[in-house]
Amino acid sequence: MNGRTNWAAFTTTEPALAKTVEERFAAYTHHVLATLRKDGSPRTTGLEVRFLDGELWLGMMPDSLKALDLRRDPRFALQANPGDGTGMGGGDVRIAGRAVEVEDPQVKAAYTKEVEPPEPFHLFRTELTEVVRTYVEDDKYLVVQVWKPGAPVRTLKRT
């Protein structure tokens, strides 16, 4: 692991929350990625993500602004598409972490074989710093589950 927390490590420590998060991301194709611009202000853009081989992957068009942002500052936040209306089955989910660009041709080739992205492309694997799920329970409580590496899920309930 080399001290990094990838998707596989998160799934091993918190399988139920990981399953819910993956299901929320699988429900829609496009999600929202937040990166940091040169001046430190936030940039949000649409993005497709993949959970594959124990990693959460972010693929991007060549020299896209979000890819250039991540090359300069790897911090990101990723919000699952909430979908239509207010149903939000499974709740609202967010993932934060660091994106590490993958240059290894074998790794990119394996990803390309599985995903078939338009080429060329940037590929980033993620190191997680936080996973958050927010949902309503019994039409009464707002429940927030927060996971950070090295700690169990913390659950907060509000009325």
Backbone bond lengths (Angstrom), bond angles and torsions (degrees), N, CA, C in turn:
res aa  C-N    CA-C-N  psi(-1)  N-CA   C-N-CA  omega(-1)  CA-C   N-CA-C  phi
1 M - - - 1.454 - - 1.519 111.86 -
2 N 1.306 119.57 -26.77 1.463 123.56 179.28 1.529 112.34 56.65
3 G 1.323 117.33 32.51 1.453 120.72 176.27 1.521 114.55 78.66
4 R 1.312 118.08 -1.09 1.460 119.30 179.76 1.519 109.58 -98.31
5 T 1.307 115.85 150.48 1.453 120.75 178.44 1.524 108.18 -108.62
6 N 1.316 116.15 103.95 1.459 120.07 177.43 1.527 108.94 -95.07
7 W 1.325 115.85 -174.97 1.462 120.05 -177.24 1.532 111.19 -62.45
8 A 1.325 117.38 -40.07 1.474 120.30 -179.38 1.526 111.07 -60.71
9 A 1.316 117.34 -42.15 1.470 120.53 179.32 1.527 110.61 -64.30
10 F 1.320 116.87 -42.28 1.463 120.66 177.26 1.526 110.56 -62.49
11 T 1.324 116.79 -45.18 1.465 121.76 -179.67 1.524 111.48 -60.78
12 T 1.321 116.54 -37.62 1.461 121.09 178.90 1.527 111.42 -66.79
13 T 1.334 116.70 -41.34 1.463 119.29 -176.57 1.527 113.29 -82.91
14 E 1.332 117.22 -31.02 1.474 120.64 -177.48 1.532 110.65 -135.79
15 P 1.342 117.68 67.54 1.467 119.97 -173.41 1.527 114.93 -61.10
16 A 1.316 118.60 -37.93 1.476 120.16 -177.71 1.524 110.91 -67.17
17 L 1.326 117.37 -46.42 1.461 120.34 179.02 1.526 110.08 -65.88
18 A 1.318 117.55 -40.88 1.473 121.08 178.96 1.525 110.97 -59.48
19 K 1.318 116.77 -42.14 1.470 120.97 179.88 1.528 110.66 -62.63
20 T 1.326 116.41 -44.63 1.466 120.83 179.18 1.523 110.45 -62.64
21 V 1.322 117.52 -43.32 1.462 121.18 -179.82 1.531 110.32 -63.39
22 E 1.321 117.27 -45.92 1.469 120.29 178.91 1.529 110.92 -60.83
23 E 1.325 117.43 -40.87 1.464 120.89 179.20 1.520 111.36 -63.17
24 R 1.341 117.17 -39.90 1.467 120.90 178.24 1.523 110.51 -63.56
25 F 1.331 117.29 -43.06 1.464 119.95 179.12 1.528 111.20 -69.76
26 A 1.322 117.70 -32.98 1.461 121.00 -179.06 1.529 112.15 -72.26
27 A 1.310 117.80 -20.45 1.462 121.67 -176.55 1.528 112.43 -66.89
28 Y 1.330 117.83 -25.54 1.460 122.51 -179.13 1.522 109.15 -138.72
29 T 1.323 115.67 156.70 1.459 120.57 -178.33 1.522 112.20 -82.62
30 H 1.326 117.49 -42.96 1.461 121.60 -173.23 1.520 111.80 -103.82
31 H 1.337 114.50 138.20 1.462 122.36 -178.68 1.522 108.58 -131.62
32 V 1.321 117.95 -179.15 1.456 121.20 -177.07 1.527 110.25 -115.19
33 L 1.344 114.43 124.15 1.454 122.24 177.72 1.519 108.83 -105.88
34 A 1.320 116.76 132.88 1.465 121.80 173.51 1.518 108.33 -109.96
35 T 1.330 115.26 129.36 1.466 122.87 176.38 1.528 107.21 -127.46
36 L 1.334 115.07 178.75 1.466 119.89 178.79 1.527 110.12 -112.69
37 R 1.328 115.73 128.75 1.463 121.90 177.08 1.533 109.93 -72.52
38 K 1.331 115.99 173.18 1.470 121.22 177.76 1.520 112.17 -53.62
39 D 1.355 116.59 -39.67 1.465 119.99 -177.23 1.528 113.08 -84.19
40 G 1.348 117.28 3.85 1.458 121.37 177.87 1.518 114.36 89.71
41 S 1.315 117.99 -6.54 1.465 119.89 178.61 1.526 109.40 -77.46
42 P 1.324 117.08 156.45 1.472 119.67 -177.03 1.518 112.40 -76.75
43 R 1.335 115.24 149.67 1.460 122.40 171.32 1.521 106.64 -127.24
44 T 1.318 117.89 129.95 1.466 120.70 174.44 1.522 108.43 -114.29
45 T 1.328 115.14 138.53 1.456 121.37 -179.92 1.524 108.81 -147.03
46 G 1.330 114.71 158.37 1.453 119.99 176.33 1.521 110.67 -75.72
47 L 1.331 115.50 153.33 1.464 120.13 -177.15 1.526 110.05 -161.59
48 E 1.327 115.51 143.99 1.459 121.56 169.01 1.528 106.92 -96.42
49 V 1.324 117.09 142.85 1.465 121.41 179.65 1.525 109.51 -124.81
50 R 1.325 116.07 160.16 1.469 121.42 177.17 1.514 109.56 -135.38
51 F 1.324 115.31 136.68 1.456 122.67 168.93 1.518 104.59 -102.74
52 L 1.321 117.44 110.95 1.453 121.06 -172.02 1.523 109.91 -151.53
53 D 1.327 116.94 131.30 1.462 122.55 177.33 1.527 113.25 53.03
54 G 1.333 115.95 41.55 1.465 120.60 175.92 1.517 115.02 76.93
55 E 1.328 116.64 10.72 1.461 120.51 179.79 1.519 110.01 -125.48
56 L 1.321 115.57 153.57 1.455 122.75 167.03 1.521 105.32 -100.59
57 W 1.343 115.97 116.23 1.465 122.50 -174.41 1.520 110.90 -105.09
58 L 1.326 115.07 143.08 1.451 122.61 173.69 1.524 107.06 -121.13
59 G 1.319 117.06 116.04 1.460 121.35 177.97 1.518 109.85 -108.14
60 M 1.361 116.34 142.84 1.466 120.53 -175.38 1.519 111.75 -144.26
61 M 1.323 115.06 154.94 1.461 120.52 176.30 1.530 109.89 -65.08
62 P 1.331 116.92 153.97 1.464 119.84 -178.62 1.529 111.89 -60.33
63 D 1.308 114.57 133.13 1.466 123.07 177.27 1.525 114.11 57.26
64 S 1.329 116.86 25.37 1.468 119.23 173.34 1.530 107.99 -65.10
65 L 1.320 116.27 153.48 1.466 119.58 -178.03 1.529 111.42 -60.76
66 K 1.337 117.19 -37.42 1.466 119.01 179.84 1.528 110.97 -65.84
67 A 1.341 117.39 -37.87 1.472 120.19 177.30 1.525 110.26 -65.84
68 L 1.322 117.03 -42.51 1.465 120.25 178.43 1.527 110.63 -64.87
69 D 1.348 116.64 -38.59 1.472 120.29 175.47 1.525 110.36 -58.00
70 L 1.342 116.72 -48.12 1.469 120.67 -176.43 1.528 111.80 -68.30
71 R 1.300 117.87 -32.16 1.465 120.21 175.55 1.529 110.48 -63.93
72 R 1.327 116.16 -37.12 1.464 121.58 -178.02 1.535 111.31 -79.54
73 D 1.330 115.70 -41.78 1.475 121.30 -178.77 1.526 106.06 -144.06
74 P 1.326 118.26 110.58 1.472 120.72 -171.02 1.523 115.96 -74.73
75 R 1.318 118.63 -2.61 1.466 119.95 -178.26 1.528 110.97 -70.06
76 F 1.329 115.01 138.75 1.463 120.57 179.38 1.516 110.29 -146.61
77 A 1.329 114.80 162.26 1.462 122.87 167.41 1.525 105.71 -132.67
78 L 1.309 115.68 140.97 1.461 121.69 -176.78 1.519 108.47 -128.89
79 Q 1.331 116.17 124.71 1.457 122.32 -177.84 1.521 108.61 -112.22
80 A 1.330 116.94 127.36 1.466 120.23 176.30 1.521 109.37 -68.29
81 N 1.312 115.48 142.80 1.460 121.83 176.73 1.530 108.15 -57.66
82 P 1.348 118.02 123.27 1.461 119.38 -178.12 1.525 113.94 -73.74
83 G 1.332 117.12 -14.98 1.455 119.66 179.09 1.509 112.63 84.55
84 D 1.321 114.67 -170.20 1.456 121.11 -177.44 1.520 110.80 -80.85
85 G 1.311 115.91 149.74 1.460 120.92 173.23 1.515 113.13 63.19
86 T 1.334 114.47 -147.98 1.459 119.80 -175.85 1.520 112.48 -118.47
87 G 1.344 118.17 11.07 1.457 121.17 -177.16 1.525 113.94 -61.75
88 M 1.309 117.02 -53.10 1.462 123.78 178.67 1.522 113.41 43.69
89 G 1.332 116.56 51.90 1.454 120.51 177.36 1.519 110.61 -52.26
90 G 1.314 117.04 128.22 1.460 121.00 -177.53 1.507 113.24 88.82
91 G 1.331 116.95 -10.07 1.456 120.28 177.03 1.507 113.64 90.62
92 D 1.305 114.13 -178.35 1.454 123.95 177.86 1.529 106.80 -91.82
93 V 1.334 118.20 129.51 1.466 119.42 -179.57 1.517 110.70 -126.94
94 R 1.337 114.04 142.56 1.454 122.63 179.54 1.521 109.26 -136.69
95 I 1.312 115.25 146.28 1.462 122.06 177.02 1.524 107.23 -129.41
96 A 1.312 116.91 134.59 1.464 121.28 175.19 1.518 108.68 -124.00
97 G 1.306 115.28 154.92 1.460 119.14 178.63 1.505 112.77 171.37
98 R 1.328 113.34 -152.43 1.459 122.36 179.71 1.522 107.81 -124.09
99 A 1.315 115.97 138.28 1.462 121.94 178.84 1.527 108.67 -103.08
100 V 1.323 115.83 129.09 1.460 121.80 -178.51 1.524 107.93 -115.51
101 E 1.326 116.47 119.06 1.466 119.54 -177.86 1.517 110.68 -68.11
102 V 1.313 115.37 137.93 1.462 122.72 179.97 1.525 107.89 -100.59
103 E 1.323 115.30 122.63 1.466 121.48 178.66 1.525 111.66 -108.83
104 D 1.336 116.95 -17.19 1.464 121.94 -175.80 1.534 110.21 -60.29
105 P 1.343 117.66 117.77 1.465 120.28 -176.88 1.530 113.67 -60.78
106 Q 1.331 117.52 -32.87 1.469 119.90 179.60 1.524 111.15 -68.98
107 V 1.316 116.97 -40.38 1.460 120.97 178.81 1.529 109.64 -66.27
108 K 1.330 116.03 -44.83 1.469 119.32 178.90 1.529 111.19 -64.22
109 A 1.324 116.96 -37.04 1.469 120.74 179.13 1.524 110.82 -65.30
110 A 1.321 117.56 -41.38 1.469 121.23 178.27 1.532 110.18 -64.17
111 Y 1.322 116.94 -41.67 1.468 121.36 177.44 1.530 109.83 -63.41
112 T 1.331 116.32 -45.17 1.467 121.51 -179.73 1.520 111.19 -61.09
113 K 1.316 116.65 -41.14 1.460 120.60 179.82 1.525 111.06 -61.22
114 E 1.330 116.32 -39.65 1.462 121.50 -177.09 1.531 112.28 -79.89
115 V 1.328 117.42 -42.70 1.460 122.15 -169.15 1.536 112.85 -99.62
116 E 1.327 117.32 -29.21 1.461 123.20 -177.00 1.529 112.72 55.82
117 P 1.339 117.83 55.57 1.461 120.35 178.60 1.532 110.68 -76.00
118 P 1.338 116.83 159.70 1.462 118.51 172.20 1.536 108.42 -64.31
119 E 1.316 115.89 139.36 1.469 118.90 -178.76 1.514 109.88 -111.76
120 P 1.330 117.36 151.39 1.459 128.16 -2.35 1.536 110.80 -75.13
121 F 1.321 115.94 169.71 1.462 120.39 179.81 1.519 109.90 -156.89
122 H 1.336 114.77 159.05 1.463 121.80 170.98 1.520 106.68 -93.23
123 L 1.320 116.30 142.36 1.458 121.17 176.56 1.519 108.55 -128.60
124 F 1.322 115.34 129.19 1.461 121.75 178.51 1.519 108.92 -123.44
125 R 1.331 116.55 136.35 1.461 121.33 167.95 1.518 105.87 -97.62
126 T 1.318 117.00 161.07 1.458 119.66 -173.84 1.520 112.23 -116.68
127 E 1.304 114.22 146.71 1.463 123.39 170.66 1.519 105.41 -115.65
128 L 1.320 116.08 118.87 1.463 121.15 -172.04 1.521 112.51 -81.81
129 T 1.334 115.70 138.76 1.462 121.20 172.20 1.525 111.68 -117.05
130 E 1.359 116.63 -16.81 1.462 119.68 179.83 1.525 109.91 -167.00
131 V 1.327 115.57 141.86 1.462 122.50 171.22 1.525 105.70 -130.81
132 V 1.341 116.07 130.08 1.470 120.68 -176.66 1.527 109.27 -130.81
133 R 1.308 115.08 134.89 1.469 121.82 173.25 1.522 107.61 -125.01
134 T 1.329 116.38 131.73 1.457 122.20 178.23 1.526 107.63 -124.31
135 Y 1.314 116.99 130.35 1.460 120.17 179.86 1.524 110.39 -152.60
136 V 1.329 115.21 167.21 1.461 121.49 179.01 1.523 108.01 -102.63
137 E 1.327 115.98 133.18 1.464 122.33 179.97 1.520 109.19 -115.74
138 D 1.316 116.48 129.27 1.476 123.49 176.73 1.526 112.68 56.27
139 D 1.324 117.96 29.50 1.469 122.68 -177.90 1.530 112.27 51.80
140 K 1.325 116.78 22.87 1.462 120.20 -174.80 1.524 112.40 -131.48
141 Y 1.313 117.20 -39.28 1.462 121.22 -173.34 1.519 111.59 -111.46
142 L 1.316 116.11 138.07 1.450 121.66 166.85 1.530 105.16 -91.65
143 V 1.321 116.31 120.05 1.459 121.22 -177.20 1.525 108.67 -111.15
144 V 1.323 115.90 130.31 1.452 121.71 178.25 1.524 108.03 -121.85
145 Q 1.323 116.07 121.03 1.460 121.77 175.39 1.520 107.24 -105.41
146 V 1.332 116.38 127.73 1.466 121.34 -178.41 1.522 108.83 -125.69
147 W 1.335 115.92 126.33 1.455 121.44 175.96 1.523 109.05 -119.79
148 K 1.324 115.31 136.56 1.462 122.53 173.05 1.517 107.50 -133.52
149 P 1.337 117.88 149.18 1.472 120.45 -178.20 1.527 112.13 -53.32
150 G 1.329 114.39 136.53 1.462 120.49 176.84 1.517 114.81 83.10
151 A 1.321 117.10 2.21 1.465 120.03 -179.00 1.529 109.04 -134.93
152 P 1.334 117.21 151.97 1.468 118.99 175.70 1.529 110.12 -72.92
153 V 1.305 116.62 167.59 1.455 121.67 176.42 1.522 108.39 -63.32
154 R 1.315 114.66 132.57 1.451 121.67 175.74 1.525 107.08 -102.83
155 T 1.324 117.93 129.59 1.461 122.11 -177.85 1.518 109.49 -114.50
156 L 1.338 115.35 126.81 1.451 122.35 178.43 1.516 107.93 -116.97
157 K 1.343 117.00 135.39 1.469 121.62 177.75 1.518 108.52 -120.80
158 R 1.333 114.78 134.98 1.456 120.40 177.10 1.524 108.60 -129.70
159 T 1.330 116.32 147.81 1.464 119.61 176.67 1.515 109.94 -99.92
